[in-house]
Amino acid sequence: MPAVQAPPARRRRLLRTVIALTASAAVLAGCGGSGGGTGRVIPDARMTLAMAFAPGAGYAIDTDDAFVLSQLGVTESLVDSGPDGQARPALATGWDRVDPRTWRFQLRPGVTFQNGEPLTGEAVAGALTWLAGVPAPPRAIQGIGLTATADGTGAVRVATTEPDPILPLRLSGANTGILAPSAYRSTPPSVQGTGTGPMTITQLDGTQSAELARNDRYWGERPQLSGITANFVPDPSARALALRAGDVDIAQELPESAALEFTDGEYVNETVAAPRTASLQLNQSRPPFADIRVRQAVTAAIDRTALGEQALAGSAVPASELFGPAVAWGAQGPAPAADPARARELLAEAGFGPGNPLRVELGTYANRPELPTLATAVQQMLREVGIEANIRVGDYDAREPDLLAGDYDMYLASRSYLLDVPDAGATLSTDYSCQGSYNINRYCSPEFDALLAPLAGQTDPAARQEVFRQAAAKLNADAVGVPLVHTQAGGVGRQVAGYTVDPLAKTLVVPGLAKTE
């Protein structure tokens, strides 16, 4: 499937920014691309990054901080997964299914952690056992009863309570990065010098920055950079200013307004469709969104084509369902047209109208610069049908407990449906099943859960994808939130060489990354 390209005018404005990309099993190899470095590579150069998301839990491997560690090249997992969503070797060179509930992973020989400790079956088993035993295990392995035991020095056996057809893919997640045994002597586990990746952390400054140096023990290709400074800059405008001033070499997540300030020729465009969906989540556990008519009214009020093509200046694909054109099972056609008249009718049926307007809070966060823009546009569309939405922009991490507890009205968030595990079954289960650990919509449908049930034993990709299609249709029929747009990606500076778009958003710093003159 070809990459979805932004309009030409937009492509000229995409800058040297590494967007947190996602993709899926259906994105063809080649949808990404290498960085556009020109001129001679500078040996042993240092690079400075402006990162969009700061570590919020002391770099704890069992939290979303694991994605920061993975992107910075600090940690690696047993398994890797590429743009096609297939499992491939990483710290494990291969794996076999010993019995329905047990897999055996053969470890890569000669690997050492950054502090010199050897990678052994016992070390890997200890790391996975610790991960499975935390009070809230990462979503990738949650609820599967994972256990791990060493099988000699060069292998590990991983078992689950029930047969798991995608266990190798689960062990490609950033949270399953393997740390040295000494890391687990502290809480959270220490990440300085205890990973296996091409870069090792030498200094941490809380949520402000991190210093990294080349890992000369690295088992793979020798890293070209001697070191990296990673600055955590949550303000998109500040990231753009730092990039324009030359203070950083790569900046994540630049806003559209900042992109217009750059001139042509400062970047190489790499735009691909991405399975990341910005969705309006609606709390079904309490009024007003416990009423499907109100949820349907919101769906009818929103012009998703206008959001993607006008509000975001063509930098996103309008969504017609949870999945989109980045995956084979996603909808490939246009988004449905808005119907404000129908929205007003539905609101009237639910008891709302000119004399009794519906007033709600619309929350979101600013780390992803497109979200406040989308919130403002959605607010206006809702106002036109009689819904007054008060926008509240705040820190996502601080708000998440309320969201999970059902203490909110509407919330606009961006979610990669292949982020935790490169298989959509994981997101469908965690986000939409009755017992889902990340079910912010508070949706519970026995019919939907029954639809997902065959995934527990299904290994055939085509059969799994058919379930994904049916699940997306069911979510639309039940008005479970409103998928707005699928965000895209683009661009890396001409003085940055060796960068390749990672459609699964797990890597940024790779051994071949370099600076040029």
MARMI-963933 format. One line per field, with one value per residue (C-alpha): residue in three letters; x, y, z; residue number from 1. Coordinates in Angstrom, 1 decimal. Example, Ala and Ser with C-alpha at 12.3 -4.5 7.8 and 13.67 -1.06 7.14 Angstrom:
rest <- c(ala; ser) $
x <- c(12.3; 13.7) $
y <- c(-4.5; -1.1) $
z <- c(7.8; 7.1) $
nr <- c(1; 2) $
***
This chain:
rest <- c(met; pro; ala; val; gln; ala; pro; pro; ala; arg; arg; arg; arg; leu; leu; arg; thr; val; ile; ala; leu; thr; ala; ser; ala; ala; val; leu; ala; gly; cys; gly; gly; ser; gly; gly; gly; thr; gly; arg; val; ile; pro; asp; ala; arg; met; thr; leu; ala; met; ala; phe; ala; pro; gly; ala; gly; tyr; ala; ile; asp; thr; asp; asp; ala; phe; val; leu; ser; gln; leu; gly; val; thr; glu; ser; leu; val; asp; ser; gly; pro; asp; gly; gln; ala; arg; pro; ala; leu; ala; thr; gly; trp; asp; arg; val; asp; pro; arg; thr; trp; arg; phe; gln; leu; arg; pro; gly; val; thr; phe; gln; asn; gly; glu; pro; leu; thr; gly; glu; ala; val; ala; gly; ala; leu; thr; trp; leu; ala; gly; val; pro; ala; pro; pro; arg; ala; ile; gln; gly; ile; gly; leu; thr; ala; thr; ala; asp; gly; thr; gly; ala; val; arg; val; ala; thr; thr; glu; pro; asp; pro; ile; leu; pro; leu; arg; leu; ser; gly; ala; asn; thr; gly; ile; leu; ala; pro; ser; ala; tyr; arg; ser; thr; pro; pro; ser; val; gln; gly; thr; gly; thr; gly; pro; met; thr; ile; thr; gln; leu; asp; gly; thr; gln; ser; ala; glu; leu; ala; arg; asn; asp; arg; tyr; trp; gly; glu; arg; pro; gln; leu; ser; gly; ile; thr; ala; asn; phe; val; pro; asp; pro; ser; ala; arg; ala; leu; ala; leu; arg; ala; gly; asp; val; asp; ile; ala; gln; glu; leu; pro; glu; ser; ala; ala; leu; glu; phe; thr; asp; gly; glu; tyr; val; asn; glu; thr; val; ala; ala; pro; arg; thr; ala; ser; leu; gln; leu; asn; gln; ser; arg; pro; pro; phe; ala; asp; ile; arg; val; arg; gln; ala; val; thr; ala; ala; ile; asp; arg; thr; ala; leu; gly; glu; gln; ala; leu; ala; gly; ser; ala; val; pro; ala; ser; glu; leu; phe; gly; pro; ala; val; ala; trp; gly; ala; gln; gly; pro; ala; pro; ala; ala; asp; pro; ala; arg; ala; arg; glu; leu; leu; ala; glu; ala; gly; phe; gly; pro; gly; asn; pro; leu; arg; val; glu; leu; gly; thr; tyr; ala; asn; arg; pro; glu; leu; pro; thr; leu; ala; thr; ala; val; gln; gln; met; leu; arg; glu; val; gly; ile; glu; ala; asn; ile; arg; val; gly; asp; tyr; asp; ala; arg; glu; pro; asp; leu; leu; ala; gly; asp; tyr; asp; met; tyr; leu; ala; ser; arg; ser; tyr; leu; leu; asp; val; pro; asp; ala; gly; ala; thr; leu; ser; thr; asp; tyr; ser; cys; gln; gly; ser; tyr; asn; ile; asn; arg; tyr; cys; ser; pro; glu; phe; asp; ala; leu; leu; ala; pro; leu; ala; gly; gln; thr; asp; pro; ala; ala; arg; gln; glu; val; phe; arg; gln; ala; ala; ala; lys; leu; asn; ala; asp; ala; val; gly; val; pro; leu; val; his; thr; gln; ala; gly; gly; val; gly; arg; gln; val; ala; gly; tyr; thr; val; asp; pro; leu; ala; lys; thr; leu; val; val; pro; gly; leu; ala; lys; thr; glu) $
x <- c(0.0; 1.5; 2.2; -0.4; 1.3; 0.4; -0.5; 2.5; 2.2; 2.3; 5.2; 7.3; 6.7; 7.5; 10.7; 13.6; 11.4; 11.2; 7.5; 6.5; 5.4; 3.4; 2.6; 1.3; 1.6; 0.2; 2.6; 5.0; 8.7; 9.9; 7.2; 9.9; 13.2; 16.7; 17.7; 18.7; 22.2; 24.4; 28.1; 30.8; 29.9; 31.5; 33.3; 32.3; 30.0; 27.5; 23.9; 21.3; 17.6; 14.5; 12.1; 8.4; 7.7; 9.8; 10.1; 7.5; 8.3; 12.1; 12.7; 10.9; 10.9; 7.4; 5.9; 5.7; 9.2; 10.3; 9.6; 12.0; 14.7; 14.0; 14.0; 17.3; 18.9; 19.4; 17.3; 16.5; 14.0; 14.2; 12.2; 12.0; 9.1; 9.2; 6.8; 5.1; 4.2; 6.1; 8.4; 12.1; 15.3; 16.8; 18.4; 16.9; 18.0; 15.0; 12.2; 10.1; 6.8; 7.6; 3.9; 0.7; 1.6; 5.4; 7.9; 11.7; 13.8; 17.5; 19.7; 22.2; 25.6; 28.3; 26.0; 26.9; 25.1; 26.6; 28.3; 29.9; 27.5; 26.7; 23.3; 22.3; 19.1; 19.1; 19.4; 16.6; 14.3; 15.0; 14.1; 10.9; 9.9; 10.3; 8.2; 5.4; 5.4; 4.9; 1.5; 0.4; 2.2; 2.6; -0.3; 1.7; 1.8; -1.0; -3.4; -1.5; 0.2; 3.7; 6.4; 10.1; 12.8; 16.4; 17.0; 20.8; 23.0; 21.9; 18.1; 15.0; 11.5; 8.5; 5.1; 1.6; -1.5; -3.4; -2.0; -0.9; -0.5; 1.3; 3.7; 6.8; 5.2; 4.4; 8.1; 9.0; 7.4; 9.5; 8.4; 10.0; 13.5; 16.0; 18.2; 21.2; 20.6; 22.2; 19.5; 16.8; 18.6; 16.9; 13.3; 12.6; 15.4; 18.5; 18.9; 22.3; 24.7; 22.3; 20.8; 22.2; 21.6; 24.0; 23.8; 24.3; 23.1; 25.9; 23.9; 20.3; 18.8; 15.3; 12.7; 15.0; 17.6; 19.8; 23.4; 24.3; 27.6; 28.4; 28.3; 31.6; 30.5; 27.5; 27.0; 25.9; 27.2; 29.5; 27.5; 28.7; 27.8; 30.0; 27.2; 23.8; 22.2; 18.4; 16.5; 12.9; 10.9; 7.1; 6.3; 6.0; 6.8; 10.0; 11.1; 10.6; 12.5; 15.4; 15.5; 15.4; 18.2; 20.4; 20.4; 19.1; 19.6; 16.3; 13.1; 10.0; 6.4; 6.7; 3.4; 2.1; 2.5; 6.2; 6.6; 5.5; 8.5; 11.1; 12.3; 12.5; 15.6; 16.1; 14.7; 14.1; 10.4; 9.4; 5.6; 3.8; 0.3; 0.5; -1.8; -2.1; -5.6; -6.7; -10.0; -12.6; -13.3; -16.8; -17.4; -20.2; -20.3; -22.4; -24.7; -24.8; -22.8; -24.4; -27.1; -26.2; -28.2; -25.9; -22.8; -24.4; -25.1; -21.5; -20.4; -22.8; -21.7; -18.0; -16.7; -13.6; -12.6; -12.4; -10.3; -7.7; -7.6; -8.3; -7.6; -4.4; -3.6; -3.6; -1.2; -3.6; -6.0; -9.7; -10.8; -13.9; -13.2; -10.5; -8.2; -7.2; -5.3; -2.0; -3.2; -4.8; -7.8; -8.5; -11.0; -9.6; -12.5; -13.4; -14.7; -18.5; -19.9; -21.0; -24.8; -25.5; -29.3; -29.3; -27.1; -29.7; -32.5; -30.7; -30.0; -33.6; -34.6; -32.2; -33.8; -31.4; -32.2; -32.1; -33.7; -31.5; -28.1; -25.7; -22.7; -19.6; -15.9; -13.5; -10.1; -6.8; -3.1; -0.5; 2.5; 1.1; 0.6; -2.2; -4.5; -5.3; -5.9; -8.3; -10.0; -10.7; -12.1; -14.3; -15.5; -16.9; -18.5; -20.3; -21.4; -23.2; -25.4; -26.1; -23.3; -21.1; -17.7; -15.3; -11.8; -9.3; -5.7; -3.5; -0.9; -2.0; -0.2; -1.9; -5.3; -5.0; -6.3; -9.5; -9.9; -9.5; -11.9; -14.6; -14.3; -14.5; -16.9; -15.0; -11.3; -9.3; -6.2; -3.9; -3.3; -1.2; -3.2; 0.0; 2.2; 2.2; 2.0; 2.2; -1.1; -4.4; -5.9; -4.0; -5.5; -9.0; -8.8; -7.2; -9.2; -12.6; -13.3; -15.4; -12.3; -9.9; -7.2; -7.2; -10.9; -11.2; -14.6; -16.0; -17.5; -18.8; -20.5; -20.7; -21.2; -18.0; -16.1; -17.5; -16.2; -12.7; -12.8; -11.4; -8.2; -7.1; -6.2; -6.0; -2.6; -3.6; -3.0; -5.9; -8.4; -7.2; -7.5; -11.1; -11.9; -10.2; -12.5; -15.6; -14.5; -14.0; -17.5; -19.0; -17.4; -18.8; -22.3; -22.2; -20.8; -17.8; -16.0; -15.3; -12.1; -11.2; -8.0; -5.0; -1.9; 1.0; 4.8; 7.5; 11.0; 14.5; 17.1; 19.7; 22.5; 21.3; 22.3; 21.3; 17.9; 15.2; 11.6; 10.5; 6.8; 6.4; 7.8; 10.3; 13.6; 15.1; 18.8; 20.3; 24.0; 24.0; 22.6; 25.2; 25.8; 27.2; 29.0) $
y <- c(0.0; 3.4; 6.0; 8.7; 12.0; 15.4; 18.0; 19.6; 22.9; 21.0; 18.9; 22.0; 23.0; 19.8; 20.3; 18.5; 17.1; 13.5; 12.9; 10.0; 7.7; 4.6; 2.0; -1.5; -4.8; -3.4; -0.5; -1.6; -1.6; 1.7; 3.8; 5.2; 6.6; 7.6; 10.9; 13.6; 14.3; 15.9; 16.4; 14.6; 12.7; 14.3; 11.5; 11.1; 14.1; 14.9; 15.6; 17.5; 16.5; 18.4; 15.6; 16.2; 13.9; 13.9; 10.9; 11.1; 8.1; 8.2; 6.2; 3.2; 0.5; -0.7; 2.8; 4.8; 6.2; 3.0; 4.6; 7.4; 4.9; 3.0; 6.1; 7.2; 3.9; 2.8; -0.4; -3.3; -6.1; -9.8; -9.3; -6.4; -5.7; -3.9; -1.8; -5.0; -5.9; -9.2; -10.3; -10.4; -11.0; -8.6; -9.8; -13.2; -14.7; -17.0; -18.7; -21.8; -22.8; -25.6; -26.3; -24.3; -22.1; -22.0; -20.4; -20.8; -17.8; -18.4; -15.5; -13.6; -14.8; -12.4; -9.6; -7.7; -4.9; -1.5; -2.1; -5.3; -7.8; -10.7; -11.3; -14.7; -16.7; -16.0; -12.3; -12.2; -14.4; -12.1; -9.0; -10.4; -11.9; -8.5; -6.8; -9.3; -8.9; -5.1; -4.0; -2.7; -4.6; -2.9; -3.2; -5.4; -8.3; -7.4; -10.2; -13.0; -14.6; -14.3; -16.4; -16.7; -19.2; -19.6; -22.5; -22.7; -19.6; -19.0; -19.3; -18.4; -20.0; -17.8; -19.2; -17.7; -18.9; -19.5; -20.1; -16.8; -16.7; -13.3; -13.7; -12.9; -9.6; -8.8; -9.1; -6.5; -3.7; -1.0; -2.0; -5.4; -3.9; -6.1; -4.4; -5.9; -7.8; -5.1; -2.6; -4.3; -3.6; -0.2; 1.1; 1.9; -0.1; 1.9; 2.6; 4.2; 1.7; -1.2; -1.4; -3.2; -0.4; 1.7; 4.6; 4.6; 7.2; 9.1; 11.8; 12.5; 15.9; 14.9; 15.8; 18.4; 16.5; 13.4; 13.0; 9.9; 8.4; 5.8; 2.3; 0.9; -2.6; -2.6; -6.0; -4.4; -1.7; 0.8; 4.0; 7.0; 9.6; 9.9; 11.3; 12.9; 15.5; 15.0; 18.0; 17.4; 20.4; 20.0; 23.3; 22.8; 26.5; 26.2; 23.1; 25.0; 28.0; 25.8; 24.1; 27.4; 28.9; 25.9; 24.8; 21.3; 19.0; 17.2; 18.4; 16.3; 17.4; 20.8; 22.8; 23.9; 27.6; 27.1; 25.1; 28.1; 30.1; 27.8; 28.2; 25.5; 23.4; 22.9; 19.4; 16.2; 15.3; 11.8; 11.6; 8.4; 7.3; 6.3; 4.2; 6.9; 8.3; 11.5; 10.6; 12.4; 10.1; 10.2; 9.0; 6.5; 5.8; 8.9; 11.5; 12.9; 10.4; 7.4; 8.2; 6.9; 9.7; 12.3; 10.4; 10.1; 13.8; 14.6; 12.3; 14.0; 17.5; 17.0; 17.6; 15.4; 16.3; 20.0; 19.0; 17.2; 19.4; 22.9; 22.9; 20.9; 22.2; 18.8; 17.2; 14.5; 12.1; 12.4; 9.3; 7.3; 4.7; 3.7; 2.3; 4.0; 3.8; 2.8; -0.7; -3.3; -3.8; -0.1; 2.0; 3.3; 5.6; 9.1; 10.1; 10.5; 14.0; 16.1; 16.4; 19.3; 19.0; 15.4; 16.3; 18.9; 16.3; 13.8; 16.3; 17.3; 13.6; 13.4; 16.5; 19.2; 22.3; 26.1; 26.4; 23.7; 23.7; 20.8; 22.0; 19.8; 20.0; 19.1; 18.2; 17.7; 18.2; 20.3; 17.9; 16.9; 20.3; 19.3; 18.5; 22.1; 23.1; 20.2; 21.0; 24.6; 23.5; 20.8; 23.3; 25.5; 22.6; 21.5; 25.1; 25.2; 22.3; 23.5; 21.9; 24.3; 22.7; 24.4; 23.5; 22.5; 22.0; 20.3; 17.7; 14.2; 12.3; 14.3; 13.8; 10.1; 8.7; 10.8; 9.5; 5.9; 6.4; 7.9; 11.4; 13.5; 14.4; 14.6; 14.1; 14.6; 12.3; 10.8; 7.0; 4.7; 1.5; -0.5; 1.2; -1.4; -4.4; -4.4; -6.2; -4.4; -7.1; -5.7; -2.2; -3.4; -5.4; -2.9; 0.1; -1.3; -4.6; -4.6; -5.5; -3.3; -1.7; 1.5; 1.7; 5.5; 5.6; 3.3; 1.1; -2.3; -4.6; -8.4; -8.6; -6.7; -8.9; -12.0; -10.6; -10.4; -13.8; -15.8; -13.7; -15.6; -18.6; -17.2; -17.2; -16.6; -12.9; -12.7; -14.1; -11.7; -8.8; -9.7; -9.5; -6.1; -4.9; -6.1; -4.6; -1.1; -1.4; -2.3; 0.7; 3.0; 1.5; 2.0; 5.5; 4.7; 8.0; 9.8; 9.0; 12.4; 12.2; 9.9; 11.9; 11.6; 12.1; 14.0; 15.3; 15.2; 17.9; 17.9; 18.0; 14.8; 11.6; 8.0; 8.6; 6.2; 6.7; 4.1; 3.5; 1.9; 5.0; 2.9; 4.1; 7.5; 7.1; 4.3; 3.3; 4.9; 8.3; 11.0; 14.6; 16.0; 19.2) $
z <- c(0.0; -1.0; 1.6; 2.0; 1.1; 2.4; -0.2; -2.1; -0.1; 3.1; 2.0; 1.4; 5.0; 6.7; 8.6; 10.1; 12.8; 13.9; 14.6; 16.9; 14.1; 14.2; 11.5; 11.1; 9.4; 6.2; 5.7; 3.0; 3.6; 2.0; 3.6; 5.8; 4.5; 5.4; 6.7; 4.2; 5.4; 2.8; 2.7; 4.8; 7.9; 11.0; 12.9; 16.6; 16.6; 19.3; 18.6; 20.6; 20.6; 21.7; 22.9; 23.2; 26.2; 29.4; 31.7; 34.3; 36.5; 37.0; 33.8; 35.2; 32.6; 33.5; 32.6; 29.4; 30.3; 28.5; 25.2; 26.0; 26.8; 23.6; 21.4; 22.9; 22.1; 25.7; 25.9; 23.7; 23.8; 23.0; 19.8; 17.3; 15.0; 11.7; 9.6; 8.6; 12.2; 12.0; 14.8; 14.0; 16.0; 18.4; 21.7; 20.8; 17.5; 17.2; 19.1; 19.0; 20.6; 23.0; 23.9; 23.6; 26.6; 26.4; 24.0; 24.1; 23.0; 22.0; 23.1; 20.9; 21.9; 23.1; 24.2; 27.3; 29.2; 29.1; 32.5; 31.4; 32.9; 30.4; 28.8; 30.0; 30.3; 34.0; 33.5; 31.0; 33.1; 36.1; 34.1; 32.7; 36.1; 37.7; 35.0; 35.3; 39.1; 39.4; 40.7; 37.3; 34.6; 31.2; 28.9; 26.5; 29.0; 31.3; 32.2; 30.5; 33.6; 32.2; 33.8; 32.7; 33.5; 32.3; 29.9; 30.3; 29.8; 26.3; 26.3; 28.3; 28.4; 28.7; 29.6; 29.9; 31.8; 28.5; 25.0; 23.5; 19.7; 19.7; 22.6; 20.5; 19.4; 23.0; 23.8; 21.2; 23.3; 24.7; 28.3; 27.8; 27.4; 29.3; 32.0; 33.7; 36.9; 39.0; 37.8; 39.9; 43.2; 43.2; 42.8; 40.0; 38.4; 37.5; 33.8; 33.9; 32.3; 32.5; 29.0; 25.9; 23.3; 21.3; 23.8; 27.5; 30.0; 31.8; 33.5; 34.3; 35.2; 36.3; 33.7; 32.1; 30.2; 29.8; 28.7; 26.7; 25.4; 22.9; 24.2; 23.0; 24.1; 21.7; 20.0; 16.7; 14.4; 16.0; 16.7; 14.7; 17.3; 20.4; 22.5; 22.7; 24.8; 25.1; 26.3; 27.3; 26.0; 26.5; 24.8; 21.0; 20.3; 22.4; 20.5; 17.2; 18.5; 19.6; 16.2; 14.3; 16.5; 15.8; 19.4; 18.6; 15.6; 15.8; 17.3; 17.8; 17.1; 15.6; 15.3; 12.0; 12.9; 13.5; 10.2; 8.2; 9.6; 8.0; 4.5; 1.8; 1.6; 5.3; 5.4; 3.6; 3.5; 4.6; 5.0; 5.6; 6.7; 10.4; 12.6; 15.2; 15.7; 17.4; 19.0; 21.0; 23.9; 25.5; 29.0; 28.8; 32.5; 33.4; 31.7; 29.2; 27.1; 28.7; 26.2; 22.7; 21.1; 22.6; 21.4; 17.9; 18.0; 18.7; 15.9; 13.4; 14.4; 13.6; 10.1; 10.1; 6.6; 7.7; 10.7; 8.6; 5.6; 7.1; 10.8; 10.4; 7.0; 5.3; 7.8; 8.8; 7.2; 8.2; 10.0; 9.4; 12.1; 14.6; 11.9; 8.7; 5.5; 7.2; 7.7; 5.4; 7.6; 8.0; 6.1; 2.9; 1.9; 2.9; 6.3; 6.6; 6.1; 9.0; 9.5; 11.9; 11.4; 12.4; 15.4; 16.6; 16.2; 18.3; 21.0; 21.1; 21.5; 24.4; 26.1; 25.0; 22.9; 22.8; 26.2; 27.7; 26.1; 26.8; 28.6; 28.9; 29.5; 26.7; 28.0; 26.1; 26.4; 24.5; 24.1; 20.7; 19.1; 16.9; 19.8; 21.1; 17.5; 17.0; 20.3; 19.2; 15.9; 17.6; 20.1; 17.3; 15.5; 18.7; 19.4; 16.1; 17.1; 20.7; 22.7; 24.7; 25.4; 27.8; 26.8; 29.5; 28.4; 31.0; 31.7; 30.5; 33.2; 36.0; 34.4; 33.5; 36.9; 36.5; 33.0; 34.0; 36.9; 34.6; 36.1; 32.9; 30.1; 26.8; 26.3; 23.1; 22.9; 20.4; 20.5; 18.5; 18.2; 17.6; 20.2; 23.0; 20.8; 16.9; 16.7; 16.9; 19.2; 22.1; 21.8; 21.1; 24.3; 26.6; 25.3; 24.6; 26.3; 29.5; 31.6; 29.6; 31.6; 29.5; 28.7; 29.0; 27.1; 29.8; 27.1; 28.0; 25.4; 25.8; 22.1; 21.5; 23.9; 22.2; 18.9; 20.3; 21.9; 18.9; 19.0; 22.0; 19.9; 16.4; 14.8; 11.2; 10.3; 7.8; 10.3; 13.0; 10.6; 9.8; 13.5; 13.6; 10.8; 12.5; 15.8; 14.2; 12.6; 16.0; 17.7; 15.1; 15.5; 19.2; 18.9; 21.1; 21.0; 17.7; 15.7; 14.2; 12.2; 11.6; 12.1; 9.7; 9.9; 8.1; 7.6; 8.9; 8.5; 5.7; 8.3; 10.0; 8.2; 8.8; 10.2; 9.2; 10.1; 12.6; 11.9; 15.4; 17.2; 19.3; 17.9; 17.1; 18.0; 16.0; 15.4; 11.9; 13.0; 12.2; 11.6; 8.4; 7.5) $
nr <- c(1; 2; 3; 4; 5; 6; 7; 8; 9; 10; 11; 12; 13; 14; 15; 16; 17; 18; 19; 20; 21; 22; 23; 24; 25; 26; 27; 28; 29; 30; 31; 32; 33; 34; 35; 36; 37; 38; 39; 40; 41; 42; 43; 44; 45; 46; 47; 48; 49; 50; 51; 52; 53; 54; 55; 56; 57; 58; 59; 60; 61; 62; 63; 64; 65; 66; 67; 68; 69; 70; 71; 72; 73; 74; 75; 76; 77; 78; 79; 80; 81; 82; 83; 84; 85; 86; 87; 88; 89; 90; 91; 92; 93; 94; 95; 96; 97; 98; 99; 100; 101; 102; 103; 104; 105; 106; 107; 108; 109; 110; 111; 112; 113; 114; 115; 116; 117; 118; 119; 120; 121; 122; 123; 124; 125; 126; 127; 128; 129; 130; 131; 132; 133; 134; 135; 136; 137; 138; 139; 140; 141; 142; 143; 144; 145; 146; 147; 148; 149; 150; 151; 152; 153; 154; 155; 156; 157; 158; 159; 160; 161; 162; 163; 164; 165; 166; 167; 168; 169; 170; 171; 172; 173; 174; 175; 176; 177; 178; 179; 180; 181; 182; 183; 184; 185; 186; 187; 188; 189; 190; 191; 192; 193; 194; 195; 196; 197; 198; 199; 200; 201; 202; 203; 204; 205; 206; 207; 208; 209; 210; 211; 212; 213; 214; 215; 216; 217; 218; 219; 220; 221; 222; 223; 224; 225; 226; 227; 228; 229; 230; 231; 232; 233; 234; 235; 236; 237; 238; 239; 240; 241; 242; 243; 244; 245; 246; 247; 248; 249; 250; 251; 252; 253; 254; 255; 256; 257; 258; 259; 260; 261; 262; 263; 264; 265; 266; 267; 268; 269; 270; 271; 272; 273; 274; 275; 276; 277; 278; 279; 280; 281; 282; 283; 284; 285; 286; 287; 288; 289; 290; 291; 292; 293; 294; 295; 296; 297; 298; 299; 300; 301; 302; 303; 304; 305; 306; 307; 308; 309; 310; 311; 312; 313; 314; 315; 316; 317; 318; 319; 320; 321; 322; 323; 324; 325; 326; 327; 328; 329; 330; 331; 332; 333; 334; 335; 336; 337; 338; 339; 340; 341; 342; 343; 344; 345; 346; 347; 348; 349; 350; 351; 352; 353; 354; 355; 356; 357; 358; 359; 360; 361; 362; 363; 364; 365; 366; 367; 368; 369; 370; 371; 372; 373; 374; 375; 376; 377; 378; 379; 380; 381; 382; 383; 384; 385; 386; 387; 388; 389; 390; 391; 392; 393; 394; 395; 396; 397; 398; 399; 400; 401; 402; 403; 404; 405; 406; 407; 408; 409; 410; 411; 412; 413; 414; 415; 416; 417; 418; 419; 420; 421; 422; 423; 424; 425; 426; 427; 428; 429; 430; 431; 432; 433; 434; 435; 436; 437; 438; 439; 440; 441; 442; 443; 444; 445; 446; 447; 448; 449; 450; 451; 452; 453; 454; 455; 456; 457; 458; 459; 460; 461; 462; 463; 464; 465; 466; 467; 468; 469; 470; 471; 472; 473; 474; 475; 476; 477; 478; 479; 480; 481; 482; 483; 484; 485; 486; 487; 488; 489; 490; 491; 492; 493; 494; 495; 496; 497; 498; 499; 500; 501; 502; 503; 504; 505; 506; 507; 508; 509; 510; 511; 512; 513; 514; 515; 516; 517) $
***
